[in-house]
Amino acid sequence: MKVSELADKTSATGIGEYKCEDKDVESVYISDMVSDIITCAKANCLLLTLQTHKSVIAAANLVDVTAIVFARGKKPPEDVIALAEKAGIRLFCTDLDTWSFAMKLVELGIK
């Protein structure tokens, strides 16, 4: 699935008006710990998290995450959105909890 299809195929809503490269989402990684993201997330994955601070963007950029989805209606502040735009990481939010959103991704074939 392409990042551009994420909102249409799930309950996610795009955050910000910026354009990023339309990469393929190859897998999903779920974590709220920056150290786990750095050591375990894979390039081209979708990161599903509750954390909305700058360190998440820095960690995601380090491992070349394709997009980040913030669960349970969490939305990052403007400085975090600006940092994601600079890094070329597309941001989304969903009102679903991480488990429910992950199950939607599994139904779409993303594991």
C-alpha positions as CSV (number, residue, x, y, z in Angstrom):
1,M,0.0,0.0,0.0
2,K,1.2,3.5,-0.8
3,V,1.2,6.2,1.9
4,S,-1.2,8.2,-0.2
5,E,-3.8,5.3,0.1
6,L,-3.5,5.2,3.9
7,A,-6.3,7.6,4.7
8,D,-8.7,6.1,2.2
9,K,-8.2,2.5,3.3
10,T,-8.2,3.2,7.1
11,S,-9.7,5.6,9.6
12,A,-6.5,7.7,9.6
13,T,-6.6,11.5,8.8
14,G,-3.6,13.3,7.3
15,I,-1.9,15.9,9.5
16,G,-0.5,19.0,7.7
17,E,-0.7,20.1,4.1
18,Y,2.8,19.2,3.0
19,K,3.7,16.7,0.3
20,C,6.1,13.8,0.8
21,E,7.4,11.1,-1.5
22,D,4.6,8.5,-2.0
23,K,6.5,5.5,-0.7
24,D,5.2,2.0,-0.2
25,V,4.3,0.9,3.4
26,E,6.1,-2.4,3.7
27,S,5.4,-3.2,7.4
28,V,4.1,-1.7,10.6
29,Y,6.0,-1.2,13.9
30,I,4.2,-0.3,17.1
31,S,6.0,1.4,20.0
32,D,5.9,4.4,22.3
33,M,9.6,4.0,23.2
34,V,12.1,5.9,21.1
35,S,14.9,3.4,21.9
36,D,12.7,0.6,20.5
37,I,11.9,2.6,17.4
38,I,15.7,3.1,16.7
39,T,16.7,-0.5,17.4
40,C,13.7,-2.4,16.0
41,A,11.7,-0.5,13.4
42,K,12.6,-1.2,9.8
43,A,13.0,1.2,6.8
44,N,9.7,1.8,4.9
45,C,7.6,0.8,7.9
46,L,4.6,2.7,9.2
47,L,5.1,3.6,12.9
48,L,2.1,3.5,15.1
49,T,2.5,5.3,18.4
50,L,0.9,7.5,21.1
51,Q,4.0,9.7,21.5
52,T,3.8,13.1,19.8
53,H,7.2,14.7,20.7
54,K,10.1,15.6,18.5
55,S,12.2,12.6,19.5
56,V,9.7,10.3,17.7
57,I,10.3,12.2,14.5
58,A,14.1,12.1,15.0
59,A,14.0,8.3,15.7
60,A,11.7,7.7,12.7
61,N,14.0,9.7,10.4
62,L,17.0,7.8,11.6
63,V,15.5,4.4,10.5
64,D,13.7,5.8,7.4
65,V,10.1,5.3,8.6
66,T,7.6,6.0,5.8
67,A,4.8,7.5,7.9
68,I,3.7,7.8,11.4
69,V,0.1,7.3,12.7
70,F,-0.7,8.7,16.1
71,A,-3.4,6.6,17.9
72,R,-6.3,7.6,20.2
73,G,-6.8,11.0,18.7
74,K,-3.3,12.3,19.6
75,K,-2.0,15.1,17.5
76,P,1.5,16.5,17.5
77,P,2.2,20.2,18.1
78,E,3.1,22.4,15.1
79,D,6.9,22.2,15.7
80,V,6.7,18.5,15.5
81,I,4.7,18.7,12.3
82,A,7.3,21.1,10.8
83,L,10.1,18.7,11.8
84,A,8.3,15.8,10.1
85,E,7.8,17.8,7.0
86,K,11.5,18.7,6.9
87,A,12.3,15.0,7.3
88,G,9.8,13.9,4.6
89,I,7.7,11.8,7.0
90,R,4.0,11.9,6.4
91,L,1.9,12.1,9.6
92,F,-1.6,10.8,10.3
93,C,-3.9,10.4,13.3
94,T,-6.7,8.0,14.2
95,D,-9.2,7.9,17.0
96,L,-8.7,4.2,17.2
97,D,-6.4,2.6,19.8
98,T,-3.2,1.0,18.6
99,W,-4.6,-2.5,18.6
100,S,-7.7,-1.7,16.6
101,F,-5.7,0.3,14.0
102,A,-3.1,-2.5,13.8
103,M,-5.9,-5.0,13.0
104,K,-7.1,-2.7,10.2
105,L,-3.6,-2.8,8.8
106,V,-3.4,-6.6,9.1
107,E,-6.7,-6.8,7.2
108,L,-5.0,-4.8,4.4
109,G,-2.1,-7.2,4.3
110,I,0.4,-5.0,6.2
111,K,2.1,-6.8,9.1
